[in-house]
Amino acid sequence: MLDGVRRGEVYVVTSRGEPVAELRRPARRRRDSIPREEVLALLSRQKSDPTLAADMAWISEGGTDDLDALG
């Protein structure tokens, strides 16, 4: 049966004549890992956010002591 599934066959599991499940290949196979070269190529095509440094500086300024209590 598993050899058939590997070939793309679908098996319907029934209970008292009613279909309750299907045995088939997964719709999409997920990789366990991504090759280093592929990650580096992806990162090399990305553009940095020009405002990120300013945003991070603004976020890290001060604290929350001046905020009112929730309530």
SULDA-V987163 format. One record per backbone hydrogen bond with DSSP energy under -1.0 kcal/mol. NH is the residue of the N-H (numbers start at 1). CO is the residue of the C=O. Records with the same first field share a line. If there is no record, write none. Layout:
NH: CO  CO
This chain:
5: 1
6: 2
7: 3
8: 5
9: 4
11: 23
13: 21
15: 18
18: 15
20: 13
21: 13
23: 11
39: 35
40: 36
41: 37
42: 38
43: 39
44: 40
52: 49
55: 51
56: 52
57: 53
58: 54
59: 55
60: 56
67: 64
